[in-house]
């Protein structure tokens, strides 16, 4: 089978302190970090054992993973497995990048979030440049607070043309958008209207629970991060029997790592092999697919 696993272990600490994030500047104990490392090792051994399948892994930690060497080593290890198609991670890109030389970088994907309150733009751009020099496919992005709009426009101007810059819409009422705000962010990211939409999902076909799984550190598997109904334990001998088509049980889906797997949105066609690291297959941000993005957001 072809399987994508979103892994989220117990790691929750972060070296940044964003006020909107509950894990900002959260410090974990040595005991907690030791458990995170052991859980990750168990998961890696499971991936290594699935030689009959094609596996992709996407690390979506609550905290920042790449400041810890065991996540750097995990990505390198995964990219050298013949049956692993993709190994990707969400990160603030604050770590050193010398570990990239240990990876098969053609299999590596980086979803990098720029936090202007915690990193200088020049530093973030230099980090992205290093990724490009190593041949690592990556996207860059920002949380779409209105106060960051000027910085987002500046980052778009200074990033290479071939780097996609996404904007994550703020949907919880903290920063209500005007039509002008939406237009401004859409000029930066043509897919912003898609992310700024809570897509109808109840009863809709989704790859979650069939070919896409969310797994925690103990191995408990869910169809996605947003439906906390366990499917079973990944490490149980009979677990594969739990993989089957399931219509979504939530009314709407508003997060990219969730709605990107809703079949009717056809976002797998938009992102192609860059689905995990959020890199569209076509440079839509240079004028390609704005009408398609508008269609998806209105579905």
C-alpha positions as CSV (number, residue, x, y, z in Angstrom):
1,X,0.0,0.0,0.0
2,X,0.9,3.7,-0.3
3,X,0.7,5.3,3.2
4,X,1.3,8.8,4.5
5,X,1.9,9.1,8.3
6,X,1.7,12.4,10.1
7,X,3.7,11.8,13.3
8,X,3.2,14.0,16.3
9,X,5.1,12.7,19.4
10,X,5.0,14.1,22.9
11,X,7.4,16.9,22.0
12,X,5.7,20.2,22.8
13,X,8.5,22.6,23.8
14,X,9.6,25.4,21.5
15,X,12.5,27.9,21.5
16,X,10.2,30.7,20.3
17,X,7.6,32.4,22.5
18,X,4.7,33.4,20.1
19,X,1.9,34.8,22.2
20,X,-0.8,33.0,20.2
21,X,0.9,29.5,20.7
22,X,0.4,27.6,23.9
23,X,3.8,25.9,23.5
24,X,5.9,29.1,23.1
25,X,8.9,29.0,25.4
26,X,7.6,25.8,27.0
27,X,10.5,23.9,28.5
28,X,10.4,20.1,28.7
29,X,12.1,18.0,31.3
30,X,14.9,15.6,30.5
31,X,12.5,12.8,31.3
32,X,10.0,14.1,28.8
33,X,12.7,14.5,26.1
34,X,13.9,11.0,26.7
35,X,10.4,9.6,26.2
36,X,10.0,11.7,23.0
37,X,13.3,10.3,21.7
38,X,12.3,6.7,22.6
39,X,8.9,7.1,21.0
40,X,10.4,8.4,17.8
41,X,12.9,5.5,17.7
42,X,10.0,3.0,17.9
43,X,8.2,4.8,15.1
44,X,11.3,4.8,12.9
45,X,11.7,1.0,13.5
46,X,8.1,0.6,12.4
47,X,8.8,2.6,9.2
48,X,11.9,0.5,8.5
49,X,9.9,-2.7,8.8
50,X,7.3,-1.6,6.2
51,X,9.4,-2.6,3.2
52,X,6.4,-4.0,1.4
53,X,4.8,-0.5,1.3
54,X,5.6,3.0,0.0
55,X,5.7,5.2,3.0
56,X,5.8,9.0,3.4
57,X,6.4,10.6,6.8
58,X,5.4,14.1,7.9
59,X,6.5,15.4,11.3
60,X,4.0,17.9,12.6
61,X,5.2,18.5,16.2
62,X,3.4,20.7,18.7
63,X,6.8,22.3,19.4
64,X,10.0,22.8,17.4
65,X,11.6,19.5,16.4
66,X,14.7,20.4,14.5
67,X,16.5,21.9,17.4
68,X,16.9,18.3,18.7
69,X,19.5,16.1,16.9
70,X,17.3,13.0,17.1
71,X,14.8,14.6,14.6
72,X,17.6,15.7,12.3
73,X,19.0,12.1,12.4
74,X,15.5,10.7,11.9
75,X,15.0,12.7,8.7
76,X,18.4,11.6,7.4
77,X,17.6,8.0,8.3
78,X,14.2,8.0,6.6
79,X,15.5,9.6,3.4
80,X,17.9,6.7,2.9
81,X,15.2,4.0,3.1
82,X,14.3,2.8,-0.4
83,X,10.6,2.4,0.4
84,X,10.3,5.9,1.9
85,X,9.0,8.3,-0.8
86,X,9.1,11.5,1.3
87,X,10.2,12.7,4.7
88,X,9.0,16.2,5.6
89,X,8.8,18.4,8.7
90,X,7.2,21.6,9.9
91,X,9.8,23.9,11.5
92,X,10.6,27.5,12.4
93,X,14.0,26.9,10.6
94,X,16.0,28.2,13.6
95,X,18.3,25.2,13.7
96,X,21.7,24.7,12.2
97,X,21.5,23.0,8.8
98,X,24.8,21.1,8.6
99,X,22.8,17.8,9.1
100,X,21.4,18.2,5.6
101,X,24.6,16.6,4.3
102,X,23.6,13.3,5.9
103,X,20.3,13.3,3.9
104,X,19.2,12.2,0.5
105,X,17.9,15.7,0.0
106,X,15.8,14.8,-3.1
107,X,13.5,13.0,-0.6
108,X,13.4,15.7,2.0
109,X,10.7,18.4,2.4
110,X,10.8,21.4,4.7
111,X,7.7,23.4,5.6
112,X,9.3,26.5,7.1
113,X,7.4,29.1,9.1
114,X,8.8,32.6,9.4
115,X,8.1,34.3,12.8
116,X,9.2,38.0,12.4
117,X,9.0,38.6,16.1
118,X,11.6,35.9,16.8
119,X,13.9,35.8,13.7
120,X,15.3,38.5,11.5
121,X,14.2,38.3,7.9
122,X,17.8,38.2,6.7
123,X,18.4,35.2,8.8
124,X,15.3,33.4,7.6
125,X,16.2,34.2,4.0
126,X,19.8,32.9,4.6
127,X,18.3,29.6,5.9
128,X,16.1,29.2,2.9
129,X,19.1,29.9,0.7
130,X,20.9,27.0,2.4
131,X,18.0,24.7,1.7
132,X,18.1,25.6,-1.9
133,X,21.9,25.1,-2.1
134,X,21.4,21.6,-0.7
135,X,18.6,20.9,-3.2
136,X,15.9,20.6,-0.5
137,X,12.4,21.4,-1.7
138,X,10.7,23.7,0.7
139,X,8.0,26.3,1.2
140,X,8.0,29.4,3.4
141,X,5.1,30.8,5.3
142,X,3.7,33.1,7.9
143,X,0.7,33.4,10.1
144,X,-1.6,35.9,8.5
145,X,-2.0,38.5,11.3
146,X,-2.7,41.9,9.7
147,X,0.2,43.4,11.6
148,X,2.5,41.1,9.6
149,X,1.2,42.1,6.2
150,X,4.1,44.5,5.5
151,X,6.6,41.9,6.5
152,X,4.9,39.3,4.4
153,X,5.1,41.5,1.3
154,X,8.8,42.2,2.0
155,X,9.5,38.5,2.4
156,X,7.8,37.8,-0.9
157,X,9.9,40.4,-2.6
158,X,13.1,39.0,-1.2
159,X,12.5,35.3,-1.6
160,X,13.6,33.7,-4.9
161,X,10.8,33.6,-7.4
162,X,10.6,29.8,-7.3
163,X,9.9,29.7,-3.5
164,X,6.2,29.5,-2.6
165,X,5.2,31.7,0.3
166,X,2.0,30.7,2.0
167,X,-0.1,32.6,4.4
168,X,-2.1,30.8,7.1
169,X,-5.3,32.6,7.7
170,X,-6.3,33.5,11.3
171,X,-9.8,32.0,11.7
172,X,-10.5,32.3,15.4
173,X,-11.7,35.9,15.4
174,X,-8.5,37.4,16.8
175,X,-7.8,39.4,13.6
176,X,-10.9,39.8,11.5
177,X,-10.2,40.5,7.9
178,X,-11.6,43.2,5.7
179,X,-12.1,42.5,2.0
180,X,-9.0,44.6,1.4
181,X,-7.0,42.4,3.8
182,X,-8.0,39.3,1.9
183,X,-7.1,40.9,-1.4
184,X,-3.7,41.9,0.0
185,X,-2.8,38.5,1.4
186,X,-4.1,36.8,-1.8
187,X,-1.6,38.9,-3.9
188,X,1.1,37.3,-1.8
189,X,-0.4,33.8,-1.7
190,X,-3.0,32.9,-4.4
191,X,-4.2,30.0,-2.2
192,X,-4.9,32.2,0.7
193,X,-8.7,32.1,0.0
194,X,-8.5,28.3,0.2
195,X,-6.9,28.5,3.6
196,X,-9.3,31.3,4.7
197,X,-12.2,28.9,4.2
198,X,-13.7,26.3,6.6
199,X,-14.5,23.7,3.9
200,X,-17.7,21.6,4.3
201,X,-16.5,18.1,5.1
202,X,-19.2,16.0,6.9
203,X,-19.9,13.0,4.9
204,X,-17.3,13.9,2.3
205,X,-14.7,11.4,1.1
206,X,-11.2,11.9,2.6
207,X,-8.0,10.0,2.4
208,X,-7.7,10.3,6.2
209,X,-8.0,6.8,7.8
210,X,-7.4,5.0,4.5
211,X,-4.0,6.1,3.1
212,X,-3.2,9.0,5.5
213,X,-2.9,8.6,9.2
214,X,-2.1,10.7,12.3
215,X,0.0,8.9,14.9
216,X,1.0,9.9,18.4
217,X,4.1,8.9,20.3
218,X,2.4,5.8,21.9
219,X,1.4,4.6,18.4
220,X,-2.3,5.5,18.7
221,X,-3.5,6.2,15.2
222,X,-6.3,8.5,14.1
223,X,-7.7,9.4,10.7
224,X,-6.3,12.9,11.2
225,X,-5.1,15.4,13.9
226,X,-8.7,16.8,14.2
227,X,-10.8,13.7,14.8
228,X,-9.8,12.1,18.1
229,X,-11.5,8.8,17.6
230,X,-8.7,6.2,17.7
231,X,-8.5,3.7,14.8
232,X,-6.2,1.4,16.8
233,X,-2.5,1.2,17.6
234,X,-0.1,1.4,14.7
235,X,2.1,-1.3,16.3
236,X,-0.6,-3.8,16.8
237,X,-0.2,-6.8,14.4
238,X,-3.8,-6.5,13.1
239,X,-3.7,-2.7,12.6
240,X,-3.8,-2.8,8.8
241,X,-7.3,-4.0,8.9
242,X,-8.4,-0.6,10.3
243,X,-7.3,1.2,7.1
244,X,-10.4,1.8,5.0
245,X,-12.4,4.6,3.4
246,X,-14.2,6.8,5.9
247,X,-16.4,9.8,5.2
248,X,-15.4,12.8,7.4
249,X,-17.3,13.1,10.6
250,X,-16.7,16.9,11.2
251,X,-18.8,19.6,9.8
252,X,-15.9,21.6,8.4
253,X,-12.2,21.4,7.9
254,X,-10.1,24.6,8.1
255,X,-6.5,23.5,8.5
256,X,-4.3,22.8,5.5
257,X,-2.9,19.5,6.8
258,X,-6.5,18.3,7.1
259,X,-8.5,19.7,4.1
260,X,-5.6,19.0,1.6
261,X,-6.8,15.3,1.9
262,X,-10.5,16.0,1.1
263,X,-11.0,14.4,-2.3
264,X,-13.5,16.8,-3.7
265,X,-11.1,19.7,-3.3
266,X,-8.6,18.0,-5.6
267,X,-5.7,19.7,-3.9
268,X,-3.5,16.6,-4.6
269,X,-3.5,17.8,-8.2
270,X,-2.5,21.3,-7.1
271,X,0.4,20.2,-4.9
272,X,1.4,16.9,-6.6
273,X,4.6,15.4,-5.1
274,X,5.0,18.6,-2.9
275,X,1.8,17.9,-0.9
276,X,3.6,17.4,2.5
277,X,5.9,20.3,2.3
278,X,3.2,22.5,0.8
279,X,4.9,23.3,-2.5
280,X,2.4,23.5,-5.4
281,X,3.3,21.7,-8.6
282,X,2.9,24.8,-10.6
283,X,4.2,28.3,-9.8
284,X,0.7,29.6,-9.2
285,X,2.1,32.5,-7.2
286,X,3.6,33.9,-10.4
287,X,0.2,34.0,-12.1
288,X,-0.8,30.5,-12.8
289,X,-3.8,29.2,-10.9
290,X,-5.6,32.1,-9.3
291,X,-9.0,31.1,-10.8
292,X,-8.5,27.5,-9.6
293,X,-7.9,28.7,-6.1
294,X,-11.0,30.8,-6.2
295,X,-13.0,27.8,-7.3
296,X,-11.7,25.7,-4.5
297,X,-12.5,28.3,-1.8
298,X,-16.1,28.5,-3.0
299,X,-16.7,24.7,-3.1
